[in-house]
Amino acid sequence: MADRIGAIVDHMNSTALSRNLLVLQDSGWIVSTFAEVRSRADFVLLVGAETNSRFPRFAERLIDPLDSPFSDGPLRRSVVYLGAQPKVPTSARVLDCPTARLGEVFGVLRCLVANRPLQASQVAGLDMEVLRALAAEMRSARYGVVAWAAADLDLPHGELIVQSICGLIADLNEPTRFAGLPLGGNDADVTANQVALWQTGLPLRTGFGRGVPEYDAYHFGTDRLLASRNADVLLWISAFDPLRLPPESDVPTIVLGSPTMRFAKPPAVFIPVATPGLHHAGHFFRSDGVMAIRLRKLTDSPLPSVADALTAIDQAL
């Protein structure tokens, strides 16, 4: 449909998602999978203040299990949280640090891993000896992992923190084996990006106004397009979360969403739709992006799926 009418395809979480994509496009990265983390990682550093609340079963599924086909006995795993974290496992350590200063911490860790001299007693409220010990532990890991959620890095140029993380991982692959694990998947953002890639060869924030797919991470952001009034219609799709409402704007808005949505300003058109994995089958890409999980239909609904609603709109154009 976007190709037919010259529209731009974006996602409600693209601002966070682009922090990872910009780094991947600029310098690449070394990343792992859920299975590798669960079965091999003997050191895990979780970055950010909301890892547990955003991914409440992450520790249960990937950190707590210690059985491994690559170990003679239970896997010995050291877990460190960098950032204020509520409800961490009792066996984990927490290094409290403001999110806005994570870039400084990773810059210092890169220096320490490379044995470069530093003249500082503390960084971002963390004692230098604590950071030296952390750097030494990372260097001695047999299979280390740094996990982060780009949504936690909601500050100007948050992608630079991701780039610092990926730079540290690259440095650590000289003395040992290390990988990253970017976490996401909320509201099917990873899934939407995978579909955009296999359909166009380009990620989200791709437009079709010139007759060919054209990617622009800056100019094709939804908020920027609405604020500059360069968009004359917004089609907002939210089949999972009824609280993810369209942004306020003067642009006529069409919403395909949960029937329980409540709007302060009613959209020009509202089409209630069913939920994938509840009312109809579908698929959902896992957070590590390597596997599509089949969603089963669990109950009946008289509402159309998003695909059916979009097909009907496309046929009526």
C-alpha positions in Angstrom: 0.0 0.0 0.0 2.8 2.4 0.9 4.4 1.7 -2.5 1.2 2.3 -4.3 0.4 5.7 -2.7 4.0 6.9 -2.1 3.8 6.7 1.7 6.5 6.4 4.4 6.7 3.2 6.6 7.8 3.8 10.2 7.2 2.2 13.6 6.1 3.7 16.9 9.4 2.5 18.5 11.7 3.5 15.6 13.4 6.2 17.6 14.8 3.6 20.0 15.3 1.0 17.3 17.3 3.4 15.2 19.9 3.8 18.0 20.9 0.2 17.2 20.5 0.4 13.5 22.7 3.5 13.1 25.5 1.7 14.9 25.0 -1.5 12.9 25.1 0.6 9.6 28.1 2.7 10.7 30.5 0.2 12.2 28.8 -3.2 12.5 28.7 -5.3 15.7 29.3 -8.7 17.2 26.1 -10.1 18.7 24.9 -13.4 20.2 21.6 -15.3 20.4 19.4 -16.4 23.3 20.6 -20.0 23.0 24.3 -18.9 23.1 23.8 -16.7 26.1 21.9 -19.4 28.0 24.4 -22.2 27.2 27.8 -20.5 27.0 28.0 -17.1 28.8 30.0 -17.2 32.0 29.8 -13.4 32.3 26.8 -11.2 31.6 26.7 -7.4 31.9 23.2 -5.9 31.7 23.1 -2.2 30.9 20.4 0.3 31.8 17.8 0.9 34.5 14.8 -0.9 33.1 16.1 -4.3 31.9 14.1 -6.3 34.4 10.9 -4.4 34.0 11.0 -4.3 30.2 11.9 -8.0 30.0 10.6 -9.6 33.2 11.5 -13.2 32.2 15.0 -12.5 30.8 16.8 -13.6 34.0 14.5 -16.6 34.4 15.0 -17.9 30.9 18.6 -17.0 30.1 20.5 -16.1 33.3 19.2 -18.4 36.0 19.6 -21.8 34.1 23.1 -23.1 34.6 22.8 -26.4 32.7 24.9 -26.4 29.5 25.8 -28.9 26.8 29.3 -27.2 26.7 30.1 -27.7 30.4 31.0 -30.8 32.5 28.9 -29.4 35.4 26.7 -26.4 36.2 27.8 -23.3 34.4 29.4 -20.7 36.6 28.0 -17.4 35.5 28.8 -13.9 36.9 26.0 -11.3 36.4 26.5 -7.6 36.8 23.9 -4.9 36.3 25.2 -1.5 35.3 22.5 1.1 36.2 19.9 1.3 39.0 17.9 -2.0 38.8 14.9 -3.0 40.9 14.5 -6.6 41.9 17.8 -8.1 40.7 18.7 -11.7 41.5 20.5 -12.0 44.9 23.6 -13.5 43.1 24.0 -10.5 40.9 25.9 -7.3 41.5 24.6 -3.8 40.8 26.9 -0.9 39.8 24.6 2.1 40.2 25.3 4.8 37.5 23.2 7.5 35.8 22.0 6.5 32.4 23.2 9.8 30.9 26.8 8.9 32.0 26.9 5.4 30.6 29.0 6.6 27.6 31.7 7.8 30.0 31.7 4.4 31.8 32.2 2.5 28.6 34.9 4.9 27.4 36.8 4.2 30.6 36.3 0.5 30.4 37.7 0.5 26.8 40.8 2.3 28.2 41.2 -0.2 31.0 40.7 -3.2 28.8 43.4 -1.9 26.5 45.7 -1.0 29.5 45.8 2.7 28.7 46.7 5.1 31.5 43.9 7.1 33.1 44.1 9.9 35.7 40.8 9.7 37.6 39.6 8.4 41.0 36.0 7.8 39.9 33.7 8.0 36.9 30.0 8.6 37.0 30.0 7.9 40.7 31.8 4.6 40.4 35.2 4.2 42.0 38.0 3.5 39.6 39.1 0.4 41.4 35.6 -1.0 40.9 35.8 -0.4 37.2 39.3 -1.9 37.0 38.0 -5.0 38.6 35.1 -5.1 36.2 37.4 -4.7 33.2 39.7 -7.5 34.5 36.7 -9.8 35.0 35.5 -9.1 31.4 39.0 -9.8 30.0 39.1 -13.1 31.9 35.7 -14.3 30.8 35.6 -17.3 28.4 32.3 -16.1 26.8 31.1 -12.7 27.9 28.0 -10.9 26.9 26.8 -7.3 27.2 23.0 -6.9 26.9 21.2 -3.6 26.5 17.8 -2.2 25.5 18.0 0.8 23.2 14.8 2.1 24.7 16.6 2.7 28.0 19.0 5.1 26.2 16.4 7.8 25.7 18.7 10.8 25.6 20.3 13.0 22.8 22.6 10.8 20.7 21.9 7.7 22.7 23.3 5.7 19.7 26.8 6.9 20.8 26.4 4.8 24.0 25.5 1.8 21.8 28.6 2.5 19.7 30.8 2.6 22.8 29.3 -0.7 24.0 30.0 -2.3 20.6 33.5 -0.8 20.5 34.2 -2.4 23.9 32.9 -5.7 22.7 35.2 -5.5 19.6 38.2 -4.7 21.9 37.4 -7.7 24.2 37.4 -10.1 21.2 41.2 -9.7 21.1 42.0 -11.4 24.4 38.8 -13.5 24.7 35.3 -14.1 23.2 32.7 -11.5 23.8 29.3 -10.6 22.2 26.4 -8.2 22.5 22.7 -8.8 22.9 20.5 -5.9 21.9 17.0 -6.4 23.5 13.8 -5.3 21.9 10.6 -6.6 20.3 8.0 -4.5 22.1 4.9 -3.8 19.9 6.5 -6.0 17.2 9.2 -3.5 16.3 11.9 -6.1 15.6 9.3 -8.0 13.5 8.3 -4.9 11.5 11.9 -4.1 10.8 12.6 -7.7 9.6 9.5 -7.5 7.2 10.7 -4.1 5.9 14.1 -5.6 5.2 12.9 -8.7 3.3 10.3 -6.6 1.3 12.6 -3.7 0.3 16.2 -4.4 1.4 15.9 -1.4 3.7 14.9 -0.9 7.4 12.0 1.1 8.7 11.7 4.8 8.0 11.7 4.0 4.3 9.6 6.1 1.9 8.2 5.4 -1.6 7.4 8.9 -2.7 10.0 8.9 -5.5 8.8 5.6 -7.0 11.6 3.5 -5.4 12.3 2.6 -1.8 14.3 5.3 -0.1 15.6 5.1 3.5 16.2 8.2 5.7 16.5 7.6 9.4 16.3 11.4 10.2 13.8 12.9 7.8 11.4 10.0 7.7 10.7 9.9 11.5 7.0 10.1 12.3 7.3 12.8 14.9 9.4 15.0 12.6 7.0 14.5 9.6 4.0 15.4 11.7 5.7 18.4 13.4 6.8 19.8 10.0 3.4 19.0 8.4 5.1 17.1 5.6 2.6 14.3 6.1 -1.0 14.8 5.2 -2.4 11.5 6.6 -1.3 9.3 9.5 -2.2 5.6 9.5 -1.6 4.3 13.0 -1.6 0.6 13.7 -1.6 -0.8 17.3 -3.0 -4.3 17.5 -1.2 -5.3 20.8 -1.4 -2.4 23.3 -4.5 -0.3 23.6 -2.5 2.4 25.5 -0.2 3.1 22.5 -2.3 5.9 21.0 -1.3 8.0 18.0 0.7 11.2 18.7 -1.3 14.4 18.9 -1.3 16.4 15.6 -3.5 18.3 13.2 -3.0 15.6 10.6 -6.1 13.5 9.8 -5.5 10.1 11.5 -6.7 6.7 10.7 -6.4 4.1 13.5 -6.4 0.3 13.3 -6.3 -0.7 16.9 -7.6 -2.6 19.9 -11.4 -2.1 20.4 -10.6 -1.0 24.0 -8.6 2.1 22.9 -9.8 5.4 24.4 -9.0 8.7 22.6 -8.8 12.2 24.0 -9.3 13.4 20.4 -11.2 10.9 18.2 -9.4 9.9 15.0 -10.9 10.7 11.6 -11.4 6.9 11.1 -11.2 4.1 13.7 -11.3 0.4 12.7 -11.1 -2.1 15.6 -8.9 -5.0 14.8 -8.1 -8.4 16.3 -4.9 -9.2 18.2 -2.3 -11.6 16.7 -1.6 -14.6 18.9 -5.0 -14.3 20.5 -7.7 -13.9 17.9 -5.7 -15.2 14.8 -2.5 -16.8 13.9 0.7 -14.9 12.9 4.4 -14.8 13.6 6.6 -12.7 15.9 10.4 -12.3 15.6 12.2 -13.1 18.8 14.2 -10.2 20.4 17.5 -11.5 19.1 16.1 -11.4 15.6 17.2 -14.9 14.5 13.9 -16.8 14.9 10.3 -16.3 13.9 7.9 -17.6 16.6 4.6 -18.9 15.4 1.6 -17.3 17.1 -1.5 -19.5 17.5 -5.1 -18.5 17.5 -6.5 -18.9 21.0 -10.1 -17.7 20.7 -12.5 -16.4 18.2 -13.2 -12.7 17.4 -15.6 -11.0 15.0 -12.9 -8.4 14.3 -10.7 -8.4 11.2 -6.9 -8.9 11.4 -4.7 -5.9 10.5 -3.8 -7.7 7.3 -7.5 -8.2 6.3 -8.3 -4.5 7.1 -5.3 -3.2 5.1 -6.2 -5.5 2.2 -9.8 -4.2 2.1 -8.5 -0.6 2.3 -6.0 -1.2 -0.5 -8.7 -2.8 -2.7 -10.9 0.3 -2.1 -8.2 2.8 -3.2 
